[in-house]
C-alpha cells in the first residue's frame, strides 16, 4: 500500500541529528503510521521493528537523511513508500 510521508518544518525543527528514532523522517513516518511507535530510520530504510523487513527509502529521502545528519540546511518535502497493508492503521 502506498503511503505518502510529509516531512514538515516542525519535524525538521524538532528532529535530532544522527538519531534514528527522533530524526525528522522518524517523526514524520510515526505520524503517518501510528501503528509503528517503535520504528527507526536508517540511511537507506525504515525499520518497523526487529521482526519485520525494512521498508526501503527513495533516493530523495536518503539524501535528506545524509544532508540533515551533516548539519546542512534541509527543507520540508514529501515522498511515497510502499508499506505492507498490515502495518497501515485503518
N, C-alpha and C positions, 0 to 999 in steps of 0.2 A: 504494500500500500504506500503510495507516495505521500509524504508529509513535508510541508514547507516549514522551514525553520527561519525565523526572523530575528536577527541579532540587532537589538536596539541600542541607542546611545546609552540608555540606563544599564544595559548588560555590560557595555564597554566600561562605563564609569565604575560599576560595582565589581567587575571581574578582577581576578587576581592573576598576575603574570606567572607563567610556569606552574599553574595549579590545575591539575586535571579534573578536579571536581568543582572548582569555583571560577574557571575562566569564562569569558563571555559566551563561548559556544555552549559550555555545560549549562549555564544559566538559561540560555535560550532553548536548548533541547529539553531541559527539565520542564520548562513552561509548556512546550508543545506536546510533551509526552509525560504527563504527570504520573503515569503508571510505572515510571522508571526513576524513583527517587535516588537510587544509589548509583546512577550511571557516572561514568567518567569519560573524558575526551582526550585522546592522544593526538599525535601529529598526523595520523592518517585515518583514524576511525573513532567511532563512538562505541564504548564498551558498556552494554546494558547491565550486565552482571557477569560474574565468573563462569556461569553455566551456559552462556549464550555466545554465539559467534558475534564478532564485532560488525558494526554497520559502517561500511566504507564512506569516507568523506569525499565530496567532489573537490577538484583542484582549487576552486575559489576558497573553500573553507580551509583547506590545508595551508594555502598561502596566508590567509588571515591568522591562523594559529601561529605560524612562524613569525609573522610580522609583529603581532601583539606580544609574543614572548621575547622578541628582540627589543621591546620597549619603543617601537616605532609607531607613528600615528596610524590609526585604523578608522574606518567609517562603518556605520551601520550597513547591513546588507542582508539578503535572504538567499537561501539555497534549498534545494529539494533533495530528500533522501528516500530510499526505498526501505521501509520498515516492515518486518513481519507483522501481519494483521493482528496476531495475538498480543503484540506489545502496544497496540493503539487502544486507548480507552474509548469506550462507546460514547 
